Amino acid sequence: MNLRRLADAEVAGKRVLLRTSLNVPLRADGTVADDFRLRRGLPTLEHLVRQGAKVIAVGYLGREGASLKPVADHLARLAPRIPLRFFGESPARAAEHTASLASGEVAVLENIRREAGEEANDPALAEVLASLADLFVDDAFAEAHRPYASNVGVAQLLPSYAGLLLEEEVARLSEALTPPPGAFAVVGGAKFETKQPVLRKLSTLYGRVAVGGALANDFLKARGLSVGASLVSDIPVPDDLAKSACLLLPTDVVVSSSRGGKRICRVDEIRSDETIVDNGPETSRAWSEEISKSSFVLWNGPLGVFEKDFTEGTDALASALSAASCRAAVGGGDTLAAIEKFSFEGDRVFRSTGGGAMLDFLAEGTLPALEPLRMPPL
């Protein structure tokens, strides 16, 4: 995908509206619990500051309109040499403050989700945002699958460029769309209805696609097996996809029951009151072996009920990937949490900041926020 690149933009002395990923988890005391996305966005921010831009950073936090102040404070600690200020006001009221920015300074605006027109891609809000700057840089891959006023809307009104992280995300995930022979894909998590497009796409690109997590329950059910009281999606898996020869499903699982306790059993031995909570050891060994002999690995989504500490199946694959030599692309919050437990040399394993955005890009080859950044064809 040929995008207009930040490296080609003249930013010195100019006001730059930077759409960046500030949506990070917070602890109960309001402090940042995981700053992965913030750290991944630093190269773009630092580049703009070094080049003498006047940066106005825009992003959101959660769905309830919480203040971005603790995130801005954490970002300031990550980059102590960058003059960074937080403005807890709407974009319209921030104009007088951002106009006074000096070259190399950064202003972080308040949670853009507080603006009613953000998620509706309201042209009026996009125009307000565009009025703050001379050009626009989008570095928020994690939200690029949503057409918001602060990404798609404003990009249509200003000279617009892809940030360094966004450019890297597109390049590395494009690699996953042209896998070499012997590549292996793993898709976990839940919600078959949202993952059906990417599963169909991957089944045409990869010789082996392992399906785990609650997603596997849908496929086991579609193949006529009982999944007991396990979570299943509202829509059934189409017969042609359920019987696809490239799909690998768990052969054994960990189950828990309403009576308490857990056990390991084969997938044809699940009782009516039992719930599948993780891959079994036989499946973990088989899928780990697939990783060890693969030329490339694509992985998105956990393989067990991660939030209830059923992590052994996911950890087993993360360990196998750490021991392997192949390149890989990994995404999804729980998957990244498992990956963080292990070490990887160099940039062999790419860790995407996007979960849903990664899946949508893999399914469609583009995202709404990428389209306004495309270079015109020659």
Order of alpha helices (4+ residues) and beta strands (2+ residues): beta-alpha-beta-alpha-beta-alpha-beta-alpha-beta-beta-alpha-beta-alpha-beta-alpha-alpha-beta-beta-beta-beta-alpha-beta-alpha-beta-alpha-beta-alpha
